[in-house]
Amino acid sequence: MPSRRASEFVCDQCGSRTAKWAGRCPNCGEWDSLNEVASHKKTSLKEGSIGFAKPKTLSEVSASGYPRLSAGMPEVDRVFGGGLVAGSMTLLGGEPGIGKSTLLLQMCDNTGKDQNTALYASGEESPHQIKMRATRLGINGNSISVLPEVSVGSILNVAESMKPKLLIIDSIQTAHVEEVGSAPGSVTQIRESAARFLRFAKNTQTPIVIAGHVTKEGNIAGPRALEHLVDVVLYLEGDAFGAWRILRGVKNRFGATFEVAVLEMRHSGLIEITNPSEAFLSERQKSAPGSAIAVTIEGTRALMVEVQALVNRTVYSLPKRISNGIDSNRLTMLVAVLDRRANLPTSDLDIYVNVVGGLRIAEPAADLPVALAIASSIRDTPINPDLAAFGEIGLSGEIRSVSVPDIRIDEVNRMLFKSCLVPKSVDSNWIGSSKISSIREALDEAFL
């Protein structure tokens, strides 16, 4: 009687393993998420076997820098930390239709003009569809080889024989490893596929960029371990119906984290915006109430963006607090501080706050401009149009210092603004700096 194949059950949601099937995962509690996969016998490597790595002292390790491959777009190279590092693996996430495939195709065309410079493996589109996009983008495709394949083994065999300068996987949710029994897109398939691509990248020093879709919560679909596995994690953000796209780095082992590149989606592809502050402020109405200019830091760069606020008498028993681009809990706190410390009644007002351009600001330095915009809308009085501001607001109404104020002030000066509200503790000799210590002082200085 033939022996039964050893198997186990893996949860598609959390990746936990169990020897028996159950209707509900014992780890995360998700229903109907356990799938049967073949279990592999674990073997240990002995000294002298293939793949055995011997330890080295740090003094024996070369200190030379990693060779980098330019993406052909300086703003995108900035997010990568100077270009794609040889042997690195990058995860590019974003909503469907946001422009991931467009950006990847442009990167393939920009990496070089030699034959077989880049290998574009697509499991979602046919070569004809990719050719149609390339034609629209003005790409002749002489340096790009297209491979319509989902099998990880087949992709790696082709890549090993071609030895491309850049390997694109679009997308990781369609990749399939034949030895794994679960369906493509499952936790097990994504984890195993990414691990094999990573080993290939390290062994051949080929930079790999894999695309990944995001869930409704904004996270990359698949196990969270996928983000820990790769070297660089990038998100392409923005409104799919708008023109602006923001490429944000959330993890980078070879450069600064949280760098951003501002791109504009046009018919001919994604175009770099070399002066994001000017682009974000290009359409603002200087005399409109409820508008303030914030100076925020993204990575190592200072950006100036417009913060808009609108207040209206509420018709509900509980007033609304709606924000776009800043944390809603932060907005609730700032409204309470304005009510308590600045004598601006807000209990009967609906308050809406928006960061223009689709940028999301997570740092507390945006507290002061957000508060100024709300106060301006409540008073129906515009703020000085040549004024920018940054600073954290405490619960006592005090203005606290923030990081790298000198870089922020340099950006304000470069954009030809005449004045800037800064925390009192900031050491600045710029003639336009107005040092303040409380929200009351800020309101006195801000209005015309």
C-alpha positions as CSV (number, residue, x, y, z in Angstrom):
1,M,0.0,0.0,0.0
2,P,1.6,3.3,-1.0
3,S,2.3,5.7,1.8
4,R,0.3,8.9,2.0
5,R,2.1,12.2,1.2
6,A,2.8,14.2,4.4
7,S,0.9,17.4,4.4
8,E,-0.1,20.3,6.6
9,F,-2.6,23.2,6.6
10,V,-1.5,26.8,6.2
11,C,-3.7,29.9,7.0
12,D,-4.0,32.3,4.0
13,Q,-4.4,35.2,6.3
14,C,-1.7,34.9,9.0
15,G,0.5,32.0,7.7
16,S,0.2,29.8,10.8
17,R,0.5,26.1,10.3
18,T,-1.4,23.2,11.8
19,A,-1.4,19.4,11.3
20,K,-5.2,19.1,11.0
21,W,-7.8,21.0,9.1
22,A,-10.3,23.2,11.0
23,G,-13.0,25.5,9.9
24,R,-11.5,28.4,11.8
25,C,-7.8,29.3,12.1
26,P,-6.7,28.8,15.7
27,N,-4.2,31.7,15.5
28,C,-6.1,34.6,13.8
29,G,-9.7,33.3,14.0
30,E,-10.4,33.7,10.3
31,W,-13.0,31.3,8.9
32,D,-12.3,28.9,6.0
33,S,-8.7,30.1,5.5
34,L,-6.8,26.8,6.1
35,N,-5.5,25.2,2.9
36,E,-3.6,21.9,2.5
37,V,0.0,22.1,1.3
38,A,2.7,19.5,1.0
39,S,5.1,19.6,3.9
40,H,8.8,19.5,3.1
41,K,11.2,17.5,5.2
42,K,13.7,19.8,6.8
43,T,17.4,19.0,6.2
44,S,20.4,20.5,7.9
45,L,23.4,21.7,5.9
46,K,26.7,20.1,7.0
47,E,30.1,21.8,6.6
48,G,31.4,21.5,3.1
49,S,27.9,21.1,1.5
50,I,26.6,23.5,-1.1
51,G,25.2,26.7,0.4
52,F,27.1,26.5,3.6
53,A,28.3,30.0,4.6
54,K,31.3,30.4,6.8
55,P,31.5,33.4,9.2
56,K,33.8,36.3,8.7
57,T,35.1,38.9,11.0
58,L,34.0,42.5,10.2
59,S,37.6,43.4,9.4
60,E,37.5,40.8,6.5
61,V,34.4,42.3,5.0
62,S,34.9,44.8,2.2
63,A,33.8,48.3,3.1
64,S,33.3,49.4,-0.5
65,G,30.0,50.9,-1.5
66,Y,27.2,49.1,-3.2
67,P,27.1,49.6,-7.0
68,R,23.9,51.3,-8.0
69,L,21.8,51.2,-11.2
70,S,20.1,54.5,-12.0
71,A,16.4,54.4,-12.7
72,G,16.9,57.3,-15.2
73,M,14.7,59.6,-13.0
74,P,16.6,61.7,-10.4
75,E,13.6,62.0,-8.1
76,V,13.0,58.3,-8.2
77,D,16.7,57.7,-7.6
78,R,16.4,59.9,-4.5
79,V,13.8,57.6,-3.0
80,F,16.0,54.6,-3.7
81,G,18.9,56.4,-2.0
82,G,20.9,57.1,-5.1
83,G,19.7,54.3,-7.4
84,L,18.9,50.5,-7.3
85,V,21.5,48.6,-5.4
86,A,23.0,45.5,-7.1
87,G,21.5,42.4,-5.5
88,S,18.7,44.2,-3.8
89,M,15.0,43.4,-3.9
90,T,12.4,46.2,-3.9
91,L,8.7,45.9,-3.2
92,L,6.5,48.5,-5.0
93,G,3.0,48.7,-3.5
94,G,0.0,50.7,-4.6
95,E,-3.7,50.5,-5.5
96,P,-4.8,49.0,-8.8
97,G,-4.6,51.7,-11.5
98,I,-2.4,54.0,-9.6
99,G,0.5,53.7,-12.1
100,K,2.8,50.9,-10.8
101,S,3.1,49.2,-14.2
102,T,3.7,52.5,-15.9
103,L,6.5,53.4,-13.5
104,L,8.1,50.0,-13.8
105,L,8.0,50.1,-17.6
106,Q,9.6,53.5,-17.6
107,M,12.4,52.3,-15.2
108,C,13.1,49.4,-17.6
109,D,13.5,51.8,-20.5
110,N,15.7,54.2,-18.5
111,T,18.1,51.7,-17.1
112,G,20.0,51.4,-20.4
113,K,19.6,51.1,-24.1
114,D,21.6,47.8,-24.6
115,Q,19.9,44.6,-25.8
116,N,18.2,42.6,-23.0
117,T,19.0,45.2,-20.4
118,A,15.8,44.5,-18.5
119,L,13.5,41.5,-18.1
120,Y,9.8,42.3,-17.5
121,A,8.0,39.2,-16.2
122,S,4.2,39.8,-16.2
123,G,1.6,37.5,-14.9
124,E,-1.3,39.9,-15.3
125,E,-0.9,41.3,-18.9
126,S,0.0,39.8,-22.3
127,P,3.0,41.1,-24.3
128,H,0.5,42.8,-26.6
129,Q,-1.0,44.8,-23.7
130,I,2.5,45.8,-22.5
131,K,3.4,46.8,-26.0
132,M,0.3,49.1,-26.2
133,R,1.4,50.8,-23.0
134,A,4.9,51.2,-24.2
135,T,3.7,52.8,-27.5
136,R,1.7,55.3,-25.5
137,L,4.7,56.1,-23.4
138,G,7.0,56.5,-26.4
139,I,9.1,53.4,-25.5
140,N,10.5,51.4,-28.4
141,G,11.4,48.5,-26.2
142,N,14.7,47.6,-27.7
143,S,16.2,47.2,-24.2
144,I,13.2,45.4,-22.7
145,S,12.4,41.6,-22.9
146,V,8.9,40.7,-22.0
147,L,8.1,37.3,-20.4
148,P,4.4,36.4,-19.8
149,E,5.0,33.8,-17.1
150,V,3.7,33.1,-13.6
151,S,6.0,30.2,-12.7
152,V,8.8,31.3,-10.5
153,G,11.1,28.5,-11.6
154,S,10.6,29.4,-15.3
155,I,11.2,33.1,-14.6
156,L,14.4,32.4,-12.8
157,N,15.7,30.1,-15.5
158,V,15.1,32.7,-18.1
159,A,16.7,35.4,-16.0
160,E,19.7,33.2,-15.3
161,S,20.4,32.6,-19.0
162,M,19.7,36.3,-19.9
163,K,21.6,37.9,-17.0
164,P,19.5,41.2,-17.2
165,K,20.6,44.3,-15.5
166,L,17.1,44.6,-14.0
167,L,14.3,42.1,-13.3
168,I,10.7,43.2,-12.9
169,I,8.0,41.0,-11.4
170,D,4.5,42.3,-12.0
171,S,3.0,41.2,-9.7
172,I,4.0,39.0,-6.7
173,Q,0.3,38.1,-6.3
174,T,0.4,36.1,-9.5
175,A,3.7,34.3,-8.9
176,H,3.4,30.5,-8.5
177,V,5.8,27.9,-7.1
178,E,4.9,24.4,-8.3
179,E,6.1,22.7,-5.2
180,V,3.7,24.6,-3.0
181,G,0.1,23.3,-3.2
182,S,-1.8,26.5,-2.4
183,A,-3.2,28.9,-5.0
184,P,-1.4,31.9,-6.3
185,G,-1.8,35.0,-4.1
186,S,-2.0,32.9,-0.9
187,V,0.3,33.6,2.0
188,T,2.4,30.5,1.4
189,Q,2.8,31.2,-2.3
190,I,3.8,34.9,-1.8
191,R,6.2,34.1,0.9
192,E,7.9,31.2,-1.0
193,S,8.0,33.2,-4.3
194,A,9.6,36.2,-2.6
195,A,12.2,34.1,-0.9
196,R,13.3,32.5,-4.2
197,F,13.5,35.8,-5.9
198,L,15.5,37.2,-3.0
199,R,18.0,34.3,-3.2
200,F,18.4,34.8,-6.9
201,A,19.0,38.6,-6.4
202,K,21.7,38.0,-3.8
203,N,23.5,35.2,-5.7
204,T,23.6,37.0,-9.1
205,Q,23.7,40.6,-7.9
206,T,20.6,41.4,-10.0
207,P,18.3,44.1,-8.7
208,I,14.7,42.9,-8.6
209,V,11.6,45.1,-8.3
210,I,8.3,43.3,-7.5
211,A,4.9,44.9,-7.7
212,G,2.3,44.3,-5.0
213,H,-1.3,45.3,-4.7
214,V,-2.6,46.8,-1.5
215,T,-5.7,45.9,0.5
216,K,-8.6,48.0,1.6
217,E,-6.6,48.9,4.7
218,G,-3.7,50.3,2.6
219,N,-1.3,47.4,3.4
220,I,0.4,45.3,0.7
221,A,-1.7,42.2,0.2
222,G,0.0,39.1,1.6
223,P,2.0,38.4,4.8
224,R,3.6,41.3,6.7
225,A,6.8,39.2,6.6
226,L,7.1,40.1,2.9
227,E,7.9,43.7,3.8
228,H,10.6,42.5,6.3
229,L,12.1,40.2,3.7
230,V,12.8,42.8,1.0
231,D,15.5,45.5,1.1
232,V,13.3,48.4,0.0
233,V,9.6,49.0,0.4
234,L,8.0,51.8,-1.7
235,Y,4.4,52.9,-1.9
236,L,2.9,54.8,-4.9
237,E,0.1,57.0,-3.5
238,G,-2.4,59.4,-4.9
239,D,-5.8,59.8,-6.3
240,A,-6.3,57.5,-9.3
241,F,-8.5,60.2,-10.9
242,G,-6.0,63.0,-10.2
243,A,-2.7,63.9,-11.7
244,W,-0.4,63.8,-8.7
245,R,1.4,60.7,-7.6
246,I,3.7,60.4,-4.6
247,L,6.4,57.7,-4.5
248,R,7.1,57.2,-0.8
249,G,9.8,55.0,0.7
250,V,8.8,53.3,4.0
251,K,11.9,51.1,4.3
252,N,15.3,51.3,2.8
253,R,18.4,49.4,3.9
254,F,20.6,51.5,1.6
255,G,19.4,55.1,2.1
256,A,17.1,57.4,4.1
257,T,13.7,56.2,4.9
258,F,10.5,58.2,4.1
259,E,12.0,60.0,1.1
260,V,9.3,61.0,-1.4
261,A,9.3,61.8,-5.1
262,V,6.4,63.8,-6.5
263,L,5.3,62.7,-10.0
264,E,2.6,63.8,-12.4
265,M,0.6,61.3,-14.4
266,R,0.3,62.4,-18.0
267,H,-0.6,60.7,-21.2
268,S,3.1,60.1,-21.9
269,G,3.7,58.6,-18.5
270,L,4.9,59.7,-15.1
271,I,6.8,63.1,-15.2
272,E,9.1,64.2,-12.3
273,I,8.3,67.3,-10.4
274,T,11.6,68.8,-9.4
275,N,10.1,71.6,-7.3
276,P,7.3,70.0,-5.3
277,S,6.7,73.0,-3.1
278,E,6.0,75.2,-6.1
279,A,3.7,72.6,-7.6
280,F,1.7,72.2,-4.3
281,L,1.2,76.0,-4.0
282,S,0.6,76.8,-7.6
283,E,-3.2,77.0,-7.4
284,R,-3.8,78.4,-4.0
285,Q,-5.9,81.5,-3.4
286,K,-3.9,83.8,-1.3
287,S,-6.8,85.8,0.2
288,A,-9.0,82.8,1.0
289,P,-10.0,82.3,4.7
290,G,-9.1,78.9,6.1
291,S,-5.8,78.5,4.3
292,A,-2.4,78.1,5.9
293,I,1.1,77.1,4.6
294,A,2.8,74.2,6.4
295,V,6.5,73.3,6.1
296,T,6.9,69.6,6.5
297,I,9.8,67.2,6.2
298,E,9.7,64.2,4.0
299,G,12.9,62.1,4.3
300,T,15.7,64.7,4.0
301,R,13.7,67.2,2.0
302,A,11.5,70.1,3.2
303,L,8.1,70.6,1.4
304,M,5.7,73.5,1.6
305,V,2.0,72.5,1.3
306,E,-1.3,74.2,1.7
307,V,-3.6,73.2,4.5
308,Q,-7.2,74.1,4.1
309,A,-9.9,74.2,6.7
310,L,-13.7,74.7,6.4
311,V,-16.1,75.1,9.4
312,N,-19.8,75.1,9.2
313,R,-22.7,75.1,11.7
314,T,-23.6,71.6,12.5
315,V,-27.1,70.2,12.1
316,Y,-26.3,67.2,14.2
317,S,-26.0,66.7,17.9
318,L,-22.4,65.5,17.5
319,P,-20.3,67.8,15.2
320,K,-18.1,66.2,12.5
321,R,-14.3,66.2,12.5
322,I,-13.2,65.0,9.1
323,S,-9.6,65.2,7.9
324,N,-7.8,64.3,4.7
325,G,-4.0,64.1,4.8
326,I,-3.6,64.3,8.6
327,D,-4.5,62.0,11.5
328,S,-8.1,62.4,12.6
329,N,-7.2,61.9,16.3
330,R,-4.7,64.7,15.9
331,L,-7.3,67.0,14.5
332,T,-9.7,66.3,17.4
333,M,-6.9,67.2,19.8
334,L,-6.1,70.5,18.0
335,V,-9.8,71.5,17.9
336,A,-10.0,70.9,21.7
337,V,-6.8,73.1,22.3
338,L,-8.3,75.9,20.1
339,D,-11.5,75.8,22.1
340,R,-9.9,75.7,25.5
341,R,-6.7,77.7,25.1
342,A,-7.6,80.2,22.3
343,N,-11.2,80.9,23.2
344,L,-12.5,79.7,19.8
345,P,-15.8,77.9,20.4
346,T,-16.0,74.8,18.3
347,S,-18.7,72.6,20.0
348,D,-21.4,73.5,17.4
349,L,-19.2,73.5,14.3
350,D,-18.4,70.8,11.7
351,I,-14.7,71.0,10.9
352,Y,-13.1,69.7,7.7
353,V,-9.4,69.8,7.1
354,N,-7.6,68.9,3.9
355,V,-3.9,68.8,2.8
356,V,-3.9,69.9,-0.8
357,G,-2.1,67.7,-3.4
358,G,-2.8,64.3,-1.8
359,L,0.2,64.5,0.6
360,R,-0.2,62.8,4.0
361,I,1.5,64.5,6.9
362,A,2.3,62.4,9.9
363,E,4.7,64.6,11.8
364,P,3.5,66.9,14.6
365,A,5.1,70.0,12.9
366,A,1.9,70.4,11.0
367,D,-0.1,71.2,14.2
368,L,0.5,74.9,14.0
369,P,-0.6,75.5,10.4
370,V,-3.6,73.2,10.9
371,A,-4.7,75.2,13.9
372,L,-4.1,78.5,12.0
373,A,-6.3,77.3,9.1
374,I,-9.1,76.3,11.4
375,A,-8.9,79.6,13.3
376,S,-8.9,81.5,10.0
377,S,-12.1,79.7,8.8
378,I,-13.8,80.3,12.2
379,R,-13.0,84.0,12.0
380,D,-13.6,84.1,8.3
381,T,-10.4,86.1,8.0
382,P,-7.5,85.3,5.7
383,I,-4.0,84.7,7.0
384,N,-1.0,86.7,5.8
385,P,-0.4,85.2,2.3
386,D,3.4,85.5,2.7
387,L,3.4,83.6,6.0
388,A,4.4,79.9,6.6
389,A,4.4,78.1,9.8
390,F,5.6,74.9,11.6
391,G,5.5,73.7,15.2
392,E,4.0,71.1,17.5
393,I,1.1,72.2,19.8
394,G,0.9,70.9,23.3
395,L,-2.2,70.4,25.3
396,S,-1.5,73.6,27.3
397,G,-1.4,75.6,24.1
398,E,2.4,75.9,24.0
399,I,4.4,75.7,20.7
400,R,7.1,73.1,20.9
401,S,10.2,72.7,18.8
402,V,10.4,70.2,15.9
403,S,13.3,68.5,14.0
404,V,15.6,70.2,11.5
405,P,14.1,73.8,11.7
406,D,17.0,75.2,9.7
407,I,16.1,73.1,6.6
408,R,12.5,74.2,6.9
409,I,13.4,77.9,7.1
410,D,15.8,77.6,4.1
411,E,12.8,76.2,2.1
412,V,10.6,79.1,3.2
413,N,13.3,81.6,2.1
414,R,13.9,79.7,-1.2
415,M,10.2,80.0,-2.0
416,L,10.4,83.8,-1.4
417,F,8.0,83.9,1.6
418,K,8.6,86.9,3.8
419,S,7.9,85.4,7.2
420,C,7.5,82.2,9.1
421,L,6.1,81.3,12.5
422,V,8.6,79.1,14.4
423,P,8.8,77.8,18.0
424,K,10.5,80.2,20.4
425,S,13.3,77.6,21.0
426,V,14.4,77.7,17.4
427,D,17.8,79.3,16.9
428,S,17.4,81.3,13.7
429,N,18.9,84.5,12.4
430,W,16.6,84.9,9.4
431,I,14.9,88.2,9.5
432,G,11.6,86.7,8.6
433,S,11.4,84.3,11.6
434,S,8.7,85.2,14.1
435,K,9.3,83.3,17.3
436,I,6.2,82.3,19.3
437,S,5.6,80.3,22.5
438,S,1.8,79.8,22.5
439,I,-1.1,79.4,20.2
440,R,-2.5,82.8,21.3
441,E,0.7,84.5,20.1
442,A,0.5,82.6,16.8
443,L,-3.0,83.8,16.2
444,D,-2.0,87.4,17.0
445,E,0.9,87.2,14.5
446,A,-0.8,85.3,11.7
447,F,-3.7,87.5,10.7
448,L,-3.6,90.6,8.5
